[in-house]
Amino acid sequence: MHSASCSAKSCDGSTKGTNGHQGNSNAVKWAPEHDDALRKHHSEGLSGAQSAAEINREFRTVYSRNAIIGRLHRLGLTRPLVRRIPKIAVPKVDKPRPPKPGPVKTFMAQAVVPRTTDVIPRSVSLIDLRKNDCRYPYGDGDFLFCGHPKMVGSSYCVAHFHLCRGPGTYSERTAERIFT
């Protein structure tokens, strides 16, 4: 088959061939000695890549593995598919099934009691929060924020900082857990 752009003329502009198609104008012309070497390598059982390497070394060509496989196909030398011998089926041994699980135990979740501080929040909305206001959230759904002046280097006021972080630095808290 030729492409739609070929019409009655062949791809190279001539009118050769019965169907008006000359073939792939980019195709490399294989020399007869290359075909002979390919047939020899094929009969020896070499792969396409191995055949390409041998022919390229011997004739100083640059055939790719795919070019070799395509040429083998055009020469009618493709190998038949090797059918694998099916493995002998090993009879299955019925394993004892684990017992069905009983009723699922449900546990009642304990109510979470939030930790609190003695700070009474100013209840500032997100839009009304200023640059130096504490961003500790309050509420469920529509959040309001503490709004007291925040501590330097933190997003929270001193009371909420200690509520979230606890006293001391990370290394001090870690050391306290280890040595206590």
Phi and psi restraints in degrees (value plus and minus 20) as a CYANA .aco file:
   2 HIS   PHI    -137.1   -97.1
   2 HIS   PSI     148.7   188.7
   3 SER   PHI     -96.5   -56.5
   3 SER   PSI     146.1   186.1
   4 ALA   PHI     -85.1   -45.1
   4 ALA   PSI     -44.7    -4.7
   5 SER   PHI     -98.0   -58.0
   5 SER   PSI     -28.2    11.8
   6 CYS   PHI    -100.6   -60.6
   6 CYS   PSI     -54.1   -14.1
   7 SER   PHI      26.3    66.3
   7 SER   PSI    -153.0  -113.0
   8 ALA   PHI     -99.6   -59.6
   8 ALA   PSI     -42.4    -2.4
   9 LYS   PHI    -109.8   -69.8
   9 LYS   PSI     140.0   180.0
  10 SER   PHI     -97.2   -57.2
  10 SER   PSI     149.2   189.2
  11 CYS   PHI     -78.7   -38.7
  11 CYS   PSI     -50.1   -10.1
  12 ASP   PHI    -109.5   -69.5
  12 ASP   PSI     -14.6    25.4
  13 GLY   PHI      77.8   117.8
  13 GLY   PSI     -34.8     5.2
  14 SER   PHI    -106.9   -66.9
  14 SER   PSI     152.7   192.7
  15 THR   PHI    -130.1   -90.1
  15 THR   PSI      16.2    56.2
  16 LYS   PHI     -98.6   -58.6
  16 LYS   PSI     137.0   177.0
  17 GLY   PHI      68.6   108.6
  17 GLY   PSI     138.1   178.1
  18 THR   PHI    -100.4   -60.4
  18 THR   PSI     -50.7   -10.7
  19 ASN   PHI    -120.7   -80.7
  19 ASN   PSI      -8.9    31.1
  20 GLY   PHI      60.1   100.1
  20 GLY   PSI      -8.3    31.7
  21 HIS   PHI    -143.7  -103.7
  21 HIS   PSI     105.6   145.6
  22 GLN   PHI    -104.1   -64.1
  22 GLN   PSI     -49.8    -9.8
  23 GLY   PHI     103.9   143.9
  23 GLY   PSI    -186.4  -146.4
  24 ASN   PHI     -96.4   -56.4
  24 ASN   PSI      93.2   133.2
  25 SER   PHI     -91.5   -51.5
  25 SER   PSI     -34.8     5.2
  26 ASN   PHI    -111.3   -71.3
  26 ASN   PSI     -21.6    18.4
  27 ALA   PHI     -87.6   -47.6
  27 ALA   PSI     119.9   159.9
  28 VAL   PHI    -100.0   -60.0
  28 VAL   PSI     114.7   154.7
  29 LYS   PHI    -100.9   -60.9
  29 LYS   PSI     101.7   141.7
  30 TRP   PHI    -105.5   -65.5
  30 TRP   PSI     108.7   148.7
  31 ALA   PHI     -94.7   -54.7
  31 ALA   PSI     129.1   169.1
  32 PRO   PHI     -78.0   -38.0
  32 PRO   PSI     -55.5   -15.5
  33 GLU   PHI     -88.7   -48.7
  33 GLU   PSI     -48.5    -8.5
  34 HIS   PHI     -89.2   -49.2
  34 HIS   PSI     -61.7   -21.7
  35 ASP   PHI     -82.2   -42.2
  35 ASP   PSI     -61.3   -21.3
  36 ASP   PHI     -82.4   -42.4
  36 ASP   PSI     -63.8   -23.8
  37 ALA   PHI     -84.0   -44.0
  37 ALA   PSI     -59.0   -19.0
  38 LEU   PHI     -84.6   -44.6
  38 LEU   PSI     -62.5   -22.5
  39 ARG   PHI     -81.4   -41.4
  39 ARG   PSI     -60.6   -20.6
  40 LYS   PHI     -83.6   -43.6
  40 LYS   PSI     -68.3   -28.3
  41 HIS   PHI     -83.7   -43.7
  41 HIS   PSI     -57.2   -17.2
  42 HIS   PHI     -84.8   -44.8
  42 HIS   PSI     -62.0   -22.0
  43 SER   PHI     -88.4   -48.4
  43 SER   PSI     -45.7    -5.7
  44 GLU   PHI    -100.9   -60.9
  44 GLU   PSI     -27.4    12.6
  45 GLY   PHI      68.1   108.1
  45 GLY   PSI      -4.1    35.9
  46 LEU   PHI     -91.4   -51.4
  46 LEU   PSI     129.1   169.1
  47 SER   PHI     -95.8   -55.8
  47 SER   PSI     151.7   191.7
  48 GLY   PHI     -80.5   -40.5
  48 GLY   PSI     -62.3   -22.3
  49 ALA   PHI     -86.9   -46.9
  49 ALA   PSI     -61.2   -21.2
  50 GLN   PHI     -86.7   -46.7
  50 GLN   PSI     -61.6   -21.6
  51 SER   PHI     -82.9   -42.9
  51 SER   PSI     -62.1   -22.1
  52 ALA   PHI     -81.5   -41.5
  52 ALA   PSI     -63.9   -23.9
  53 ALA   PHI     -83.0   -43.0
  53 ALA   PSI     -63.6   -23.6
  54 GLU   PHI     -86.1   -46.1
  54 GLU   PSI     -66.1   -26.1
  55 ILE   PHI     -86.7   -46.7
  55 ILE   PSI     -61.6   -21.6
  56 ASN   PHI     -83.4   -43.4
  56 ASN   PSI     -59.0   -19.0
  57 ARG   PHI     -87.8   -47.8
  57 ARG   PSI     -64.3   -24.3
  58 GLU   PHI     -90.7   -50.7
  58 GLU   PSI     -61.6   -21.6
  59 PHE   PHI    -129.1   -89.1
  59 PHE   PSI     -16.0    24.0
  60 ARG   PHI      34.2    74.2
  60 ARG   PSI      31.9    71.9
  61 THR   PHI    -131.7   -91.7
  61 THR   PSI    -199.8  -159.8
  62 VAL   PHI    -152.2  -112.2
  62 VAL   PSI      25.8    65.8
  63 TYR   PHI     -90.5   -50.5
  63 TYR   PSI     117.6   157.6
  64 SER   PHI    -107.9   -67.9
  64 SER   PSI     147.9   187.9
  65 ARG   PHI     -77.6   -37.6
  65 ARG   PSI     -63.3   -23.3
  66 ASN   PHI     -87.0   -47.0
  66 ASN   PSI     -53.6   -13.6
  67 ALA   PHI     -84.5   -44.5
  67 ALA   PSI     -60.2   -20.2
  68 ILE   PHI     -83.8   -43.8
  68 ILE   PSI     -66.3   -26.3
  69 ILE   PHI     -83.7   -43.7
  69 ILE   PSI     -61.3   -21.3
  70 GLY   PHI     -83.4   -43.4
  70 GLY   PSI     -61.8   -21.8
  71 ARG   PHI     -85.7   -45.7
  71 ARG   PSI     -60.9   -20.9
  72 LEU   PHI     -79.2   -39.2
  72 LEU   PSI     -60.6   -20.6
  73 HIS   PHI     -85.5   -45.5
  73 HIS   PSI     -64.8   -24.8
  74 ARG   PHI     -86.0   -46.0
  74 ARG   PSI     -49.7    -9.7
  75 LEU   PHI    -101.7   -61.7
  75 LEU   PSI     -25.1    14.9
  76 GLY   PHI      56.1    96.1
  76 GLY   PSI       4.7    44.7
  77 LEU   PHI    -124.8   -84.8
  77 LEU   PSI      -2.8    37.2
  78 THR   PHI     -88.1   -48.1
  78 THR   PSI     124.2   164.2
  79 ARG   PHI     -98.4   -58.4
  79 ARG   PSI     122.8   162.8
  80 PRO   PHI     -88.0   -48.0
  80 PRO   PSI     131.3   171.3
  81 LEU   PHI     -83.1   -43.1
  81 LEU   PSI     115.0   155.0
  82 VAL   PHI    -103.0   -63.0
  82 VAL   PSI     103.0   143.0
  83 ARG   PHI    -105.7   -65.7
  83 ARG   PSI     110.2   150.2
  84 ARG   PHI    -100.4   -60.4
  84 ARG   PSI     120.8   160.8
  85 ILE   PHI     -96.0   -56.0
  85 ILE   PSI     105.2   145.2
  86 PRO   PHI     -84.2   -44.2
  86 PRO   PSI     123.3   163.3
  87 LYS   PHI     -90.6   -50.6
  87 LYS   PSI     127.9   167.9
  88 ILE   PHI     -90.7   -50.7
  88 ILE   PSI     108.4   148.4
  89 ALA   PHI     -89.8   -49.8
  89 ALA   PSI     107.4   147.4
  90 VAL   PHI    -108.3   -68.3
  90 VAL   PSI     108.5   148.5
  91 PRO   PHI     -81.8   -41.8
  91 PRO   PSI     116.3   156.3
  92 LYS   PHI     -98.7   -58.7
  92 LYS   PSI     116.8   156.8
  93 VAL   PHI    -120.3   -80.3
  93 VAL   PSI     105.5   145.5
  94 ASP   PHI     -88.6   -48.6
  94 ASP   PSI     100.3   140.3
  95 LYS   PHI    -105.9   -65.9
  95 LYS   PSI     124.5   164.5
  96 PRO   PHI     -84.7   -44.7
  96 PRO   PSI     112.7   152.7
  97 ARG   PHI     -98.8   -58.8
  97 ARG   PSI     122.8   162.8
  98 PRO   PHI     -87.9   -47.9
  98 PRO   PSI     131.2   171.2
  99 PRO   PHI     -82.5   -42.5
  99 PRO   PSI     128.2   168.2
 100 LYS   PHI     -86.3   -46.3
 100 LYS   PSI     121.1   161.1
 101 PRO   PHI     -87.5   -47.5
 101 PRO   PSI     127.0   167.0
 102 GLY   PHI     -97.9   -57.9
 102 GLY   PSI    -188.2  -148.2
 103 PRO   PHI     -82.7   -42.7
 103 PRO   PSI     125.5   165.5
 104 VAL   PHI     -96.2   -56.2
 104 VAL   PSI     110.0   150.0
 105 LYS   PHI    -101.1   -61.1
 105 LYS   PSI     112.3   152.3
 106 THR   PHI    -131.2   -91.2
 106 THR   PSI     123.5   163.5
 107 PHE   PHI    -137.6   -97.6
 107 PHE   PSI     119.9   159.9
 108 MET   PHI    -101.6   -61.6
 108 MET   PSI     108.3   148.3
 109 ALA   PHI     -93.0   -53.0
 109 ALA   PSI     118.5   158.5
 110 GLN   PHI    -100.4   -60.4
 110 GLN   PSI     124.0   164.0
 111 ALA   PHI     -85.2   -45.2
 111 ALA   PSI     115.9   155.9
 112 VAL   PHI    -102.4   -62.4
 112 VAL   PSI     105.6   145.6
 113 VAL   PHI    -122.4   -82.4
 113 VAL   PSI      91.9   131.9
 114 PRO   PHI     -90.0   -50.0
 114 PRO   PSI     125.7   165.7
 115 ARG   PHI     -93.8   -53.8
 115 ARG   PSI     124.6   164.6
 116 THR   PHI    -151.2  -111.2
 116 THR   PSI     148.4   188.4
 117 THR   PHI    -144.1  -104.1
 117 THR   PSI     156.2   196.2
 118 ASP   PHI    -103.8   -63.8
 118 ASP   PSI     -17.3    22.7
 119 VAL   PHI     -96.9   -56.9
 119 VAL   PSI     111.7   151.7
 120 ILE   PHI    -114.1   -74.1
 120 ILE   PSI      96.9   136.9
 121 PRO   PHI     -88.0   -48.0
 121 PRO   PSI     133.1   173.1
 122 ARG   PHI    -102.2   -62.2
 122 ARG   PSI     -30.7     9.3
 123 SER   PHI      34.1    74.1
 123 SER   PSI      45.8    85.8
 124 VAL   PHI    -117.0   -77.0
 124 VAL   PSI     115.8   155.8
 125 SER   PHI     -96.0   -56.0
 125 SER   PSI     144.7   184.7
 126 LEU   PHI     -79.6   -39.6
 126 LEU   PSI     -59.9   -19.9
 127 ILE   PHI     -88.0   -48.0
 127 ILE   PSI     -54.5   -14.5
 128 ASP   PHI    -107.4   -67.4
 128 ASP   PSI     -25.3    14.7
 129 LEU   PHI     -83.4   -43.4
 129 LEU   PSI     115.9   155.9
 130 ARG   PHI    -121.2   -81.2
 130 ARG   PSI     152.2   192.2
 131 LYS   PHI     -76.3   -36.3
 131 LYS   PSI     -61.1   -21.1
 132 ASN   PHI    -123.8   -83.8
 132 ASN   PSI       0.0    40.0
 133 ASP   PHI    -107.9   -67.9
 133 ASP   PSI     128.3   168.3
 134 CYS   PHI     -86.4   -46.4
 134 CYS   PSI     114.2   154.2
 135 ARG   PHI    -123.4   -83.4
 135 ARG   PSI       2.8    42.8
 136 TYR   PHI     -89.8   -49.8
 136 TYR   PSI     103.3   143.3
 137 PRO   PHI    -100.6   -60.6
 137 PRO   PSI     126.8   166.8
 138 TYR   PHI    -150.9  -110.9
 138 TYR   PSI     126.5   166.5
 139 GLY   PHI      88.1   128.1
 139 GLY   PSI     155.7   195.7
 140 ASP   PHI    -153.9  -113.9
 140 ASP   PSI      86.5   126.5
 141 GLY   PHI      84.9   124.9
 141 GLY   PSI    -118.2   -78.2
 142 ASP   PHI     -98.0   -58.0
 142 ASP   PSI      82.6   122.6
 143 PHE   PHI     -97.9   -57.9
 143 PHE   PSI     122.9   162.9
 144 LEU   PHI    -138.7   -98.7
 144 LEU   PSI     143.5   183.5
 145 PHE   PHI    -142.8  -102.8
 145 PHE   PSI     136.5   176.5
 146 CYS   PHI     -73.4   -33.4
 146 CYS   PSI     -77.1   -37.1
 147 GLY   PHI      66.8   106.8
 147 GLY   PSI     -26.7    13.3
 148 HIS   PHI     -89.9   -49.9
 148 HIS   PSI     141.9   181.9
 149 PRO   PHI     -79.9   -39.9
 149 PRO   PSI     112.8   152.8
 150 LYS   PHI    -102.7   -62.7
 150 LYS   PSI     138.2   178.2
 151 MET   PHI     -97.1   -57.1
 151 MET   PSI     128.4   168.4
 152 VAL   PHI     -83.1   -43.1
 152 VAL   PSI     109.4   149.4
 153 GLY   PHI      63.9   103.9
 153 GLY   PSI     -10.9    29.1
 154 SER   PHI    -159.3  -119.3
 154 SER   PSI     144.0   184.0
 155 SER   PHI    -113.3   -73.3
 155 SER   PSI     -24.0    16.0
 156 TYR   PHI    -137.7   -97.7
 156 TYR   PSI     140.5   180.5
 157 CYS   PHI     -91.4   -51.4
 157 CYS   PSI     152.0   192.0
 158 VAL   PHI     -78.7   -38.7
 158 VAL   PSI     -65.7   -25.7
 159 ALA   PHI     -82.9   -42.9
 159 ALA   PSI     -65.2   -25.2
 160 HIS   PHI     -93.3   -53.3
 160 HIS   PSI     -50.6   -10.6
 161 PHE   PHI     -80.1   -40.1
 161 PHE   PSI     -68.3   -28.3
 162 HIS   PHI     -90.3   -50.3
 162 HIS   PSI     -48.1    -8.1
 163 LEU   PHI     -85.9   -45.9
 163 LEU   PSI     -61.1   -21.1
 164 CYS   PHI    -101.7   -61.7
 164 CYS   PSI     -61.0   -21.0
 165 ARG   PHI    -119.2   -79.2
 165 ARG   PSI     -46.3    -6.3
 166 GLY   PHI      61.2   101.2
 166 GLY   PSI     151.7   191.7
 167 PRO   PHI     -92.8   -52.8
 167 PRO   PSI     130.0   170.0
 168 GLY   PHI      61.5   101.5
 168 GLY   PSI     155.8   195.8
 169 THR   PHI    -103.9   -63.9
 169 THR   PSI     153.2   193.2
 170 TYR   PHI     -78.1   -38.1
 170 TYR   PSI     -64.8   -24.8
 171 SER   PHI     -86.9   -46.9
 171 SER   PSI     -54.9   -14.9
 172 GLU   PHI     -86.9   -46.9
 172 GLU   PSI     -61.5   -21.5
 173 ARG   PHI     -86.5   -46.5
 173 ARG   PSI     -58.2   -18.2
 174 THR   PHI     -85.7   -45.7
 174 THR   PSI     -64.9   -24.9
 175 ALA   PHI     -82.9   -42.9
 175 ALA   PSI     -57.8   -17.8
 176 GLU   PHI     -83.0   -43.0
 176 GLU   PSI     -60.7   -20.7
 177 ARG   PHI     -86.2   -46.2
 177 ARG   PSI     -58.6   -18.6
 178 ILE   PHI     -91.4   -51.4
 178 ILE   PSI     -64.9   -24.9
 179 PHE   PHI    -111.3   -71.3
 179 PHE   PSI     -17.8    22.2
